[in-house]
């Protein structure tokens, strides 16, 4: 999940944990430049476990 706090602040959250954060006028470009790192975080067997889902209603 990528969260935009304001136009110049972005953070990446994987399974409820913030793993990367970027700020400044080029924050989104900085985030995109870490695509390989993001993919590794999402597909690595060492990635944090997924947060439990709430029960369906």
C-alpha distance matrix in Angstrom:
0.0 3.8 6.4 9.9 12.6 15.3 16.3 16.8 14.0 10.4 8.4 5.8 5.2 6.3 8.4 8.8 9.9 9.3 10.3 10.8 11.8 13.8 16.4 19.4 20.4 18.8 15.4 13.5 16.1 15.7 12.0 13.1 16.0 14.0 12.9 15.2 14.0 10.3 11.9 14.1 11.7 10.1 13.7 15.9 18.1 17.8 14.0 13.7 14.5 12.3 13.0 15.8 15.4 17.8 20.9 21.3 23.8
3.8 0.0 3.8 6.7 9.8 12.1 12.8 13.1 10.5 6.9 5.8 4.5 6.2 8.7 11.4 11.2 11.4 9.5 10.3 9.4 9.5 10.7 13.0 15.8 16.7 15.2 11.9 10.0 13.0 12.7 9.2 10.7 13.8 12.5 12.0 14.9 13.8 10.5 12.8 15.2 13.1 12.3 16.0 18.0 20.6 19.9 16.3 16.3 17.6 15.8 16.2 19.2 18.8 20.9 24.2 24.5 26.6
6.4 3.8 0.0 3.8 6.3 9.0 10.6 11.3 8.5 5.7 5.3 6.3 7.4 10.8 13.0 11.6 11.9 9.7 11.6 10.5 9.4 10.5 11.8 14.6 15.8 15.1 11.7 10.6 14.1 14.0 11.0 13.2 16.2 15.2 15.3 18.3 16.9 13.8 16.4 18.6 16.1 15.6 19.4 21.1 23.5 22.5 18.8 18.1 19.4 17.5 17.1 20.0 19.4 20.9 24.3 24.7 26.5
9.9 6.7 3.8 0.0 3.8 5.5 6.9 8.0 5.9 4.6 6.6 8.9 10.9 14.4 16.7 15.1 15.1 12.4 14.0 12.2 9.9 9.8 9.9 12.1 12.9 12.9 9.8 9.2 12.9 13.2 11.1 13.4 16.4 16.1 16.6 20.0 18.8 16.1 18.9 21.2 19.1 18.9 22.6 24.3 26.9 25.7 22.2 21.6 23.1 21.2 20.8 23.6 22.9 24.1 27.5 27.7 29.1
12.6 9.8 6.3 3.8 0.0 3.8 7.0 7.8 5.4 6.1 7.8 10.9 12.4 16.1 18.1 15.8 15.5 12.8 15.0 13.2 10.3 10.3 9.6 11.7 13.1 14.1 11.1 11.6 15.3 15.2 13.6 16.3 18.9 18.6 19.6 22.8 21.2 18.7 21.8 23.7 21.2 21.4 25.2 26.5 28.9 27.4 23.9 22.9 24.4 22.7 21.8 24.5 24.0 24.9 28.3 28.8 30.0
15.3 12.1 9.0 5.5 3.8 0.0 3.8 5.5 5.3 7.4 10.4 13.6 15.6 19.3 21.6 19.4 19.1 16.2 17.9 15.5 12.3 11.1 9.3 10.1 10.8 12.4 10.3 11.0 14.5 15.0 14.2 16.6 19.2 19.5 20.7 24.1 22.9 20.7 23.8 25.9 23.8 24.0 27.7 29.2 31.8 30.4 27.0 26.3 27.9 26.2 25.4 28.1 27.4 28.2 31.6 31.8 32.8
16.3 12.8 10.6 6.9 7.0 3.8 0.0 3.8 5.9 7.9 11.6 14.5 17.2 20.7 23.3 21.7 21.2 18.1 19.1 16.3 13.1 10.9 8.9 8.7 8.0 9.7 8.4 8.8 12.0 13.2 12.9 14.8 17.3 18.4 19.6 23.1 22.4 20.5 23.4 25.8 24.2 24.4 28.0 29.6 32.6 31.4 28.1 27.8 29.7 28.0 27.6 30.4 29.7 30.8 34.0 34.0 35.2
16.8 13.1 11.3 8.0 7.8 5.5 3.8 0.0 3.8 6.8 10.4 13.7 16.7 20.2 23.1 21.5 20.3 16.8 17.5 14.2 10.8 8.1 5.3 5.0 5.4 7.2 5.8 7.7 10.5 10.9 11.3 13.8 15.6 16.6 18.4 21.8 20.7 19.3 22.5 24.6 23.0 23.8 27.3 28.5 31.5 30.1 27.0 26.9 29.1 27.9 27.8 30.9 30.6 31.9 35.4 35.7 37.1
14.0 10.5 8.5 5.9 5.4 5.3 5.9 3.8 0.0 3.8 6.9 10.5 13.2 16.8 19.6 17.8 16.6 13.1 14.0 11.1 7.6 5.8 4.3 6.5 8.4 9.1 6.1 7.9 11.2 10.6 10.0 13.1 15.0 15.1 17.0 20.1 18.6 16.9 20.3 22.1 20.1 21.0 24.6 25.6 28.5 26.8 23.7 23.3 25.6 24.4 24.2 27.4 27.4 28.8 32.3 32.9 34.5
10.4 6.9 5.7 4.6 6.1 7.4 7.9 6.8 3.8 0.0 3.8 6.9 9.9 13.4 16.4 15.0 13.9 10.5 11.2 8.5 5.8 5.2 6.3 9.1 10.7 10.1 6.4 6.7 10.2 9.4 7.6 10.6 13.0 12.5 13.9 17.0 15.5 13.5 16.8 18.7 16.7 17.3 20.9 22.2 25.0 23.6 20.3 20.2 22.3 21.1 21.2 24.4 24.4 26.1 29.6 30.2 32.1
8.4 5.8 5.3 6.6 7.8 10.4 11.6 10.4 6.9 3.8 0.0 3.8 6.5 10.0 13.0 11.6 10.2 6.8 7.6 5.6 4.1 6.1 8.5 12.0 14.0 13.0 9.2 9.4 12.3 10.8 8.2 11.4 13.4 11.9 13.2 15.7 13.6 11.4 14.8 16.2 13.7 14.5 18.2 19.1 21.7 20.1 16.9 16.5 18.8 17.8 17.9 21.3 21.7 23.6 27.2 28.1 30.3
5.8 4.5 6.3 8.9 10.9 13.6 14.5 13.7 10.5 6.9 3.8 0.0 3.8 6.6 10.0 9.6 8.3 5.7 5.8 5.1 6.2 8.7 11.8 15.1 16.9 15.3 11.6 10.9 13.3 11.7 8.3 10.8 12.9 10.6 11.1 13.3 11.2 8.4 11.5 13.0 10.3 10.8 14.5 15.6 18.2 16.9 13.5 13.5 15.6 14.6 15.4 18.8 19.3 21.7 25.2 26.1 28.6
5.2 6.2 7.4 10.9 12.4 15.6 17.2 16.7 13.2 9.9 6.5 3.8 0.0 3.8 6.5 5.8 5.2 4.2 5.8 7.3 8.9 12.0 14.9 18.4 20.4 19.0 15.2 14.5 17.0 15.5 12.0 14.3 16.3 13.7 13.7 15.3 13.0 10.0 12.4 13.5 10.1 10.1 13.8 14.7 16.7 15.3 11.7 10.8 12.5 11.3 11.6 15.1 15.8 18.2 21.8 23.0 25.6
6.3 8.7 10.8 14.4 16.1 19.3 20.7 20.2 16.8 13.4 10.0 6.6 3.8 0.0 3.8 5.4 5.3 6.4 6.6 9.2 11.8 15.0 18.2 21.7 23.5 21.7 18.1 17.1 19.1 17.5 14.0 15.5 17.3 14.2 13.6 14.5 12.1 9.1 10.7 11.2 7.7 7.1 10.6 11.5 13.1 12.0 8.3 7.6 9.1 8.1 9.5 13.0 14.2 17.2 20.5 21.9 24.8
8.4 11.4 13.0 16.7 18.1 21.6 23.3 23.1 19.6 16.4 13.0 10.0 6.5 3.8 0.0 3.8 5.7 8.4 9.6 12.6 15.0 18.3 21.3 24.9 26.8 25.2 21.6 20.6 22.8 21.2 17.7 19.2 21.1 18.0 17.2 17.8 15.5 12.6 13.5 13.7 10.3 9.0 11.8 12.5 13.1 12.2 8.6 6.5 6.6 4.8 5.7 9.3 10.7 13.8 17.1 18.8 21.9
8.8 11.2 11.6 15.1 15.8 19.4 21.7 21.5 17.8 15.0 11.6 9.6 5.8 5.4 3.8 0.0 3.8 6.7 9.2 12.1 13.8 17.2 19.8 23.4 25.6 24.5 20.7 20.2 22.8 21.2 17.8 19.9 21.9 19.0 18.8 19.8 17.3 14.5 16.1 16.4 12.7 12.1 15.3 15.7 16.4 14.8 11.4 8.8 9.2 7.7 6.6 10.1 11.4 13.6 17.3 19.2 21.8
9.9 11.4 11.9 15.1 15.5 19.1 21.2 20.3 16.6 13.9 10.2 8.3 5.2 5.3 5.7 3.8 0.0 3.8 6.0 9.3 11.3 15.0 17.7 21.5 24.0 22.8 19.1 19.0 21.3 19.2 16.2 18.7 20.1 17.0 17.4 18.2 15.2 12.9 15.2 14.9 11.1 11.7 14.9 14.7 15.6 13.4 10.2 7.9 9.9 9.7 9.5 13.2 15.0 17.3 20.9 23.0 25.6
9.3 9.5 9.7 12.4 12.8 16.2 18.1 16.8 13.1 10.5 6.8 5.7 4.2 6.4 8.4 6.7 3.8 0.0 3.8 5.9 7.5 11.2 14.0 17.7 20.3 19.2 15.5 15.8 18.1 15.8 13.1 16.0 17.3 14.5 15.5 16.7 13.7 11.6 14.6 14.7 11.2 12.3 15.8 15.8 17.5 15.2 12.1 10.8 13.2 13.0 13.0 16.7 18.0 20.2 23.9 25.6 28.1
10.3 10.3 11.6 14.0 15.0 17.9 19.1 17.5 14.0 11.2 7.6 5.8 5.8 6.6 9.6 9.2 6.0 3.8 0.0 3.8 7.0 10.5 13.9 17.5 20.1 18.4 14.8 15.1 16.7 14.0 11.4 14.1 14.8 11.6 12.8 13.6 10.2 8.8 12.0 11.7 8.4 10.5 13.7 13.3 15.5 13.1 10.4 10.2 13.3 13.7 14.7 18.5 20.1 22.7 26.3 27.9 30.7
10.8 9.4 10.5 12.2 13.2 15.5 16.3 14.2 11.1 8.5 5.6 5.1 7.3 9.2 12.6 12.1 9.3 5.9 3.8 0.0 3.8 6.9 10.5 13.9 16.4 14.6 11.2 11.8 13.3 10.4 8.2 11.3 11.9 9.2 11.3 12.7 9.7 8.6 12.3 12.6 10.1 12.3 15.5 15.6 18.2 16.2 13.5 13.8 16.9 17.0 18.0 21.7 22.9 25.4 29.0 30.3 32.9
11.8 9.5 9.4 9.9 10.3 12.3 13.1 10.8 7.6 5.8 4.1 6.2 8.9 11.8 15.0 13.8 11.3 7.5 7.0 3.8 0.0 3.8 6.9 10.5 13.3 12.1 8.5 10.0 12.0 9.4 7.8 11.6 12.4 10.8 13.1 15.3 12.7 11.6 15.3 16.1 13.8 15.6 19.0 19.3 22.0 19.9 17.2 17.1 20.0 19.7 20.1 23.7 24.6 26.7 30.4 31.6 33.8
13.8 10.7 10.5 9.8 10.3 11.1 10.9 8.1 5.8 5.2 6.1 8.7 12.0 15.0 18.3 17.2 15.0 11.2 10.5 6.9 3.8 0.0 3.8 7.1 9.6 8.5 5.0 7.4 9.2 6.8 6.5 10.2 11.0 10.5 13.2 15.7 13.8 13.0 16.7 17.9 16.2 17.9 21.2 21.8 24.8 22.9 20.3 20.6 23.4 23.0 23.5 27.1 27.7 29.7 33.3 34.2 36.3
16.4 13.0 11.8 9.9 9.6 9.3 8.9 5.3 4.3 6.3 8.5 11.8 14.9 18.2 21.3 19.8 17.7 14.0 13.9 10.5 6.9 3.8 0.0 3.8 7.0 7.3 4.7 8.1 10.1 8.5 9.3 12.6 13.4 13.7 16.4 19.2 17.5 16.7 20.3 21.6 20.0 21.5 24.9 25.5 28.5 26.6 23.9 24.0 26.7 26.1 26.2 29.7 30.1 31.7 35.4 36.2 38.0
19.4 15.8 14.6 12.1 11.7 10.1 8.7 5.0 6.5 9.1 12.0 15.1 18.4 21.7 24.9 23.4 21.5 17.7 17.5 13.9 10.5 7.1 3.8 0.0 3.8 5.5 5.2 8.8 10.0 9.3 11.1 13.8 14.4 15.6 18.2 21.1 19.9 19.4 22.8 24.4 23.1 24.6 27.9 28.6 31.7 30.0 27.3 27.6 30.3 29.6 29.8 33.2 33.4 35.0 38.6 39.2 40.9
20.4 16.7 15.8 12.9 13.1 10.8 8.0 5.4 8.4 10.7 14.0 16.9 20.4 23.5 26.8 25.6 24.0 20.3 20.1 16.4 13.3 9.6 7.0 3.8 0.0 3.8 5.7 8.2 8.9 9.6 11.8 13.6 14.4 16.4 18.6 21.8 21.2 20.5 23.7 25.7 24.7 25.9 29.1 30.2 33.5 32.1 29.4 29.9 32.4 31.5 31.9 35.1 35.0 36.6 40.1 40.3 41.9
18.8 15.2 15.1 12.9 14.1 12.4 9.7 7.2 9.1 10.1 13.0 15.3 19.0 21.7 25.2 24.5 22.8 19.2 18.4 14.6 12.1 8.5 7.3 5.5 3.8 0.0 3.8 5.7 5.3 6.2 8.7 10.1 10.6 12.9 15.1 18.2 18.0 17.6 20.5 22.5 22.0 23.2 26.2 27.3 30.8 29.6 27.0 27.9 30.6 29.8 30.6 33.9 33.9 35.9 39.2 39.5 41.4
15.4 11.9 11.7 9.8 11.1 10.3 8.4 5.8 6.1 6.4 9.2 11.6 15.2 18.1 21.6 20.7 19.1 15.5 14.8 11.2 8.5 5.0 4.7 5.2 5.7 3.8 0.0 3.8 5.5 5.1 6.2 8.7 9.9 11.2 13.3 16.5 15.7 14.9 18.1 20.0 19.0 20.2 23.4 24.5 27.8 26.5 23.8 24.4 27.0 26.2 26.8 30.2 30.3 32.3 35.7 36.1 38.1
13.5 10.0 10.6 9.2 11.6 11.0 8.8 7.7 7.9 6.7 9.4 10.9 14.5 17.1 20.6 20.2 19.0 15.8 15.1 11.8 10.0 7.4 8.1 8.8 8.2 5.7 3.8 0.0 3.8 5.4 5.0 6.2 8.6 10.2 11.3 14.9 14.8 13.4 16.2 18.7 18.0 18.5 21.6 23.3 26.7 25.8 22.9 23.8 26.1 25.0 25.8 29.0 28.8 30.9 34.1 34.2 36.2
16.1 13.0 14.1 12.9 15.3 14.5 12.0 10.5 11.2 10.2 12.3 13.3 17.0 19.1 22.8 22.8 21.3 18.1 16.7 13.3 12.0 9.2 10.1 10.0 8.9 5.3 5.5 3.8 0.0 3.8 5.4 5.1 6.2 9.0 10.3 13.7 14.1 13.6 16.1 18.4 18.4 19.3 22.0 23.5 27.1 26.4 23.9 25.3 27.7 27.0 28.2 31.5 31.5 33.8 37.0 37.1 39.3
15.7 12.7 14.0 13.2 15.2 15.0 13.2 10.9 10.6 9.4 10.8 11.7 15.5 17.5 21.2 21.2 19.2 15.8 14.0 10.4 9.4 6.8 8.5 9.3 9.6 6.2 5.1 5.4 3.8 0.0 3.8 5.5 5.1 6.8 9.4 12.3 11.9 11.9 14.9 16.6 16.3 17.9 20.5 21.5 25.1 24.0 21.7 23.0 25.8 25.5 26.8 30.3 30.7 33.2 36.5 37.0 39.3
12.0 9.2 11.0 11.1 13.6 14.2 12.9 11.3 10.0 7.6 8.2 8.3 12.0 14.0 17.7 17.8 16.2 13.1 11.4 8.2 7.8 6.5 9.3 11.1 11.8 8.7 6.2 5.0 5.4 3.8 0.0 3.8 5.4 5.5 7.2 10.5 9.9 8.9 12.0 14.0 13.4 14.5 17.4 18.7 22.2 21.2 18.6 19.9 22.5 21.9 23.3 26.7 27.0 29.5 32.8 33.3 35.7
13.1 10.7 13.2 13.4 16.3 16.6 14.8 13.8 13.1 10.6 11.4 10.8 14.3 15.5 19.2 19.9 18.7 16.0 14.1 11.3 11.6 10.2 12.6 13.8 13.6 10.1 8.7 6.2 5.1 5.5 3.8 0.0 3.8 5.3 5.4 9.0 9.9 9.0 11.0 13.7 14.0 14.6 17.0 18.8 22.4 22.1 19.6 21.4 23.7 23.0 24.7 28.0 28.1 30.8 33.8 34.0 36.4
16.0 13.8 16.2 16.4 18.9 19.2 17.3 15.6 15.0 13.0 13.4 12.9 16.3 17.3 21.1 21.9 20.1 17.3 14.8 11.9 12.4 11.0 13.4 14.4 14.4 10.6 9.9 8.6 6.2 5.1 5.4 3.8 0.0 3.8 5.6 8.0 8.9 9.6 11.6 13.4 14.3 15.7 17.6 18.8 22.5 22.0 20.1 22.2 24.9 24.8 26.7 30.1 30.6 33.4 36.5 36.9 39.6
14.0 12.5 15.2 16.1 18.6 19.5 18.4 16.6 15.1 12.5 11.9 10.6 13.7 14.2 18.0 19.0 17.0 14.5 11.6 9.2 10.8 10.5 13.7 15.6 16.4 12.9 11.2 10.2 9.0 6.8 5.5 5.3 3.8 0.0 3.8 5.6 5.3 6.2 8.7 10.0 10.6 12.4 14.4 15.3 19.0 18.2 16.4 18.5 21.4 21.5 23.6 27.1 27.9 30.9 34.0 34.7 37.5
12.9 12.0 15.3 16.6 19.6 20.7 19.6 18.4 17.0 13.9 13.2 11.1 13.7 13.6 17.2 18.8 17.4 15.5 12.8 11.3 13.1 13.2 16.4 18.2 18.6 15.1 13.3 11.3 10.3 9.4 7.2 5.4 5.6 3.8 0.0 3.8 5.5 5.0 6.1 8.6 9.8 10.6 12.3 13.9 17.7 17.7 15.7 18.1 20.4 20.3 22.7 25.9 26.4 29.5 32.4 32.8 35.7
15.2 14.9 18.3 20.0 22.8 24.1 23.1 21.8 20.1 17.0 15.7 13.3 15.3 14.5 17.8 19.8 18.2 16.7 13.6 12.7 15.3 15.7 19.2 21.1 21.8 18.2 16.5 14.9 13.7 12.3 10.5 9.0 8.0 5.6 3.8 0.0 3.8 5.4 5.1 6.2 8.7 9.9 10.6 11.6 15.4 15.7 14.4 17.4 19.8 20.2 23.0 26.2 27.1 30.5 33.3 33.9 37.0
14.0 13.8 16.9 18.8 21.2 22.9 22.4 20.7 18.6 15.5 13.6 11.2 13.0 12.1 15.5 17.3 15.2 13.7 10.2 9.7 12.7 13.8 17.5 19.9 21.2 18.0 15.7 14.8 14.1 11.9 9.9 9.9 8.9 5.3 5.5 3.8 0.0 3.8 5.5 5.1 6.2 8.7 10.0 10.2 13.9 13.3 11.9 14.6 17.5 18.3 20.9 24.3 25.6 28.9 31.9 32.9 36.0
10.3 10.5 13.8 16.1 18.7 20.7 20.5 19.3 16.9 13.5 11.4 8.4 10.0 9.1 12.6 14.5 12.9 11.6 8.8 8.6 11.6 13.0 16.7 19.4 20.5 17.6 14.9 13.4 13.6 11.9 8.9 9.0 9.6 6.2 5.0 5.4 3.8 0.0 3.8 5.4 5.0 6.3 8.7 9.9 13.5 13.2 10.8 13.1 15.5 15.6 18.1 21.4 22.4 25.6 28.6 29.4 32.4
11.9 12.8 16.4 18.9 21.8 23.8 23.4 22.5 20.3 16.8 14.8 11.5 12.4 10.7 13.5 16.1 15.2 14.6 12.0 12.3 15.3 16.7 20.3 22.8 23.7 20.5 18.1 16.2 16.1 14.9 12.0 11.0 11.6 8.7 6.1 5.1 5.5 3.8 0.0 3.8 5.4 5.1 6.1 8.2 11.9 12.6 10.7 13.6 15.4 15.5 18.5 21.5 22.3 25.8 28.4 29.0 32.2
14.1 15.2 18.6 21.2 23.7 25.9 25.8 24.6 22.1 18.7 16.2 13.0 13.5 11.2 13.7 16.4 14.9 14.7 11.7 12.6 16.1 17.9 21.6 24.4 25.7 22.5 20.0 18.7 18.4 16.6 14.0 13.7 13.4 10.0 8.6 6.2 5.1 5.4 3.8 0.0 3.8 5.4 5.2 5.5 9.3 9.6 8.6 12.0 14.2 15.3 18.4 21.5 23.0 26.5 29.2 30.2 33.6
11.7 13.1 16.1 19.1 21.2 23.8 24.2 23.0 20.1 16.7 13.7 10.3 10.1 7.7 10.3 12.7 11.1 11.2 8.4 10.1 13.8 16.2 20.0 23.1 24.7 22.0 19.0 18.0 18.4 16.3 13.4 14.0 14.3 10.6 9.8 8.7 6.2 5.0 5.4 3.8 0.0 3.8 5.7 5.6 8.8 8.1 5.9 8.7 11.3 12.3 15.2 18.5 20.1 23.6 26.5 27.8 31.1
10.1 12.3 15.6 18.9 21.4 24.0 24.4 23.8 21.0 17.3 14.5 10.8 10.1 7.1 9.0 12.1 11.7 12.3 10.5 12.3 15.6 17.9 21.5 24.6 25.9 23.2 20.2 18.5 19.3 17.9 14.5 14.6 15.7 12.4 10.6 9.9 8.7 6.3 5.1 5.4 3.8 0.0 3.8 6.0 8.7 9.4 6.6 9.0 10.4 10.4 13.6 16.5 17.7 21.2 23.9 24.8 28.2
13.7 16.0 19.4 22.6 25.2 27.7 28.0 27.3 24.6 20.9 18.2 14.5 13.8 10.6 11.8 15.3 14.9 15.8 13.7 15.5 19.0 21.2 24.9 27.9 29.1 26.2 23.4 21.6 22.0 20.5 17.4 17.0 17.6 14.4 12.3 10.6 10.0 8.7 6.1 5.2 5.7 3.8 0.0 3.8 6.5 8.5 7.1 10.3 11.2 11.9 15.5 18.0 19.3 23.0 25.3 26.2 29.8
15.9 18.0 21.1 24.3 26.5 29.2 29.6 28.5 25.6 22.2 19.1 15.6 14.7 11.5 12.5 15.7 14.7 15.8 13.3 15.6 19.3 21.8 25.5 28.6 30.2 27.3 24.5 23.3 23.5 21.5 18.7 18.8 18.8 15.3 13.9 11.6 10.2 9.9 8.2 5.5 5.6 6.0 3.8 0.0 3.8 5.2 5.2 9.0 10.6 12.4 15.9 18.6 20.6 24.3 26.7 28.1 31.7
18.1 20.6 23.5 26.9 28.9 31.8 32.6 31.5 28.5 25.0 21.7 18.2 16.7 13.1 13.1 16.4 15.6 17.5 15.5 18.2 22.0 24.8 28.5 31.7 33.5 30.8 27.8 26.7 27.1 25.1 22.2 22.4 22.5 19.0 17.7 15.4 13.9 13.5 11.9 9.3 8.8 8.7 6.5 3.8 0.0 3.8 5.5 8.4 9.2 11.7 15.2 17.4 19.8 23.5 25.6 27.3 30.9
17.8 19.9 22.5 25.7 27.4 30.4 31.4 30.1 26.8 23.6 20.1 16.9 15.3 12.0 12.2 14.8 13.4 15.2 13.1 16.2 19.9 22.9 26.6 30.0 32.1 29.6 26.5 25.8 26.4 24.0 21.2 22.1 22.0 18.2 17.7 15.7 13.3 13.2 12.6 9.6 8.1 9.4 8.5 5.2 3.8 0.0 3.8 6.4 8.4 11.5 14.6 17.3 20.0 23.5 26.0 28.0 31.6
14.0 16.3 18.8 22.2 23.9 27.0 28.1 27.0 23.7 20.3 16.9 13.5 11.7 8.3 8.6 11.4 10.2 12.1 10.4 13.5 17.2 20.3 23.9 27.3 29.4 27.0 23.8 22.9 23.9 21.7 18.6 19.6 20.1 16.4 15.7 14.4 11.9 10.8 10.7 8.6 5.9 6.6 7.1 5.2 5.5 3.8 0.0 3.8 6.3 8.7 11.7 14.8 17.2 20.7 23.4 25.3 28.8
13.7 16.3 18.1 21.6 22.9 26.3 27.8 26.9 23.3 20.2 16.5 13.5 10.8 7.6 6.5 8.8 7.9 10.8 10.2 13.8 17.1 20.6 24.0 27.6 29.9 27.9 24.4 23.8 25.3 23.0 19.9 21.4 22.2 18.5 18.1 17.4 14.6 13.1 13.6 12.0 8.7 9.0 10.3 9.0 8.4 6.4 3.8 0.0 3.8 6.5 8.7 11.9 14.7 18.0 20.9 23.1 26.5
14.5 17.6 19.4 23.1 24.4 27.9 29.7 29.1 25.6 22.3 18.8 15.6 12.5 9.1 6.6 9.2 9.9 13.2 13.3 16.9 20.0 23.4 26.7 30.3 32.4 30.6 27.0 26.1 27.7 25.8 22.5 23.7 24.9 21.4 20.4 19.8 17.5 15.5 15.4 14.2 11.3 10.4 11.2 10.6 9.2 8.4 6.3 3.8 0.0 3.8 6.4 8.9 11.8 15.2 17.7 20.1 23.5
12.3 15.8 17.5 21.2 22.7 26.2 28.0 27.9 24.4 21.1 17.8 14.6 11.3 8.1 4.8 7.7 9.7 13.0 13.7 17.0 19.7 23.0 26.1 29.6 31.5 29.8 26.2 25.0 27.0 25.5 21.9 23.0 24.8 21.5 20.3 20.2 18.3 15.6 15.5 15.3 12.3 10.4 11.9 12.4 11.7 11.5 8.7 6.5 3.8 0.0 3.8 6.3 8.6 12.1 14.8 16.8 20.2
13.0 16.2 17.1 20.8 21.8 25.4 27.6 27.8 24.2 21.2 17.9 15.4 11.6 9.5 5.7 6.6 9.5 13.0 14.7 18.0 20.1 23.5 26.2 29.8 31.9 30.6 26.8 25.8 28.2 26.8 23.3 24.7 26.7 23.6 22.7 23.0 20.9 18.1 18.5 18.4 15.2 13.6 15.5 15.9 15.2 14.6 11.7 8.7 6.4 3.8 0.0 3.8 6.3 9.3 12.4 14.8 18.0
15.8 19.2 20.0 23.6 24.5 28.1 30.4 30.9 27.4 24.4 21.3 18.8 15.1 13.0 9.3 10.1 13.2 16.7 18.5 21.7 23.7 27.1 29.7 33.2 35.1 33.9 30.2 29.0 31.5 30.3 26.7 28.0 30.1 27.1 25.9 26.2 24.3 21.4 21.5 21.5 18.5 16.5 18.0 18.6 17.4 17.3 14.8 11.9 8.9 6.3 3.8 0.0 3.8 6.5 9.1 11.8 15.1
15.4 18.8 19.4 22.9 24.0 27.4 29.7 30.6 27.4 24.4 21.7 19.3 15.8 14.2 10.7 11.4 15.0 18.0 20.1 22.9 24.6 27.7 30.1 33.4 35.0 33.9 30.3 28.8 31.5 30.7 27.0 28.1 30.6 27.9 26.4 27.1 25.6 22.4 22.3 23.0 20.1 17.7 19.3 20.6 19.8 20.0 17.2 14.7 11.8 8.6 6.3 3.8 0.0 3.8 6.4 8.5 11.8
17.8 20.9 20.9 24.1 24.9 28.2 30.8 31.9 28.8 26.1 23.6 21.7 18.2 17.2 13.8 13.6 17.3 20.2 22.7 25.4 26.7 29.7 31.7 35.0 36.6 35.9 32.3 30.9 33.8 33.2 29.5 30.8 33.4 30.9 29.5 30.5 28.9 25.6 25.8 26.5 23.6 21.2 23.0 24.3 23.5 23.5 20.7 18.0 15.2 12.1 9.3 6.5 3.8 0.0 3.8 6.4 9.0
20.9 24.2 24.3 27.5 28.3 31.6 34.0 35.4 32.3 29.6 27.2 25.2 21.8 20.5 17.1 17.3 20.9 23.9 26.3 29.0 30.4 33.3 35.4 38.6 40.1 39.2 35.7 34.1 37.0 36.5 32.8 33.8 36.5 34.0 32.4 33.3 31.9 28.6 28.4 29.2 26.5 23.9 25.3 26.7 25.6 26.0 23.4 20.9 17.7 14.8 12.4 9.1 6.4 3.8 0.0 3.8 6.4
21.3 24.5 24.7 27.7 28.8 31.8 34.0 35.7 32.9 30.2 28.1 26.1 23.0 21.9 18.8 19.2 23.0 25.6 27.9 30.3 31.6 34.2 36.2 39.2 40.3 39.5 36.1 34.2 37.1 37.0 33.3 34.0 36.9 34.7 32.8 33.9 32.9 29.4 29.0 30.2 27.8 24.8 26.2 28.1 27.3 28.0 25.3 23.1 20.1 16.8 14.8 11.8 8.5 6.4 3.8 0.0 3.8
23.8 26.6 26.5 29.1 30.0 32.8 35.2 37.1 34.5 32.1 30.3 28.6 25.6 24.8 21.9 21.8 25.6 28.1 30.7 32.9 33.8 36.3 38.0 40.9 41.9 41.4 38.1 36.2 39.3 39.3 35.7 36.4 39.6 37.5 35.7 37.0 36.0 32.4 32.2 33.6 31.1 28.2 29.8 31.7 30.9 31.6 28.8 26.5 23.5 20.2 18.0 15.1 11.8 9.0 6.4 3.8 0.0
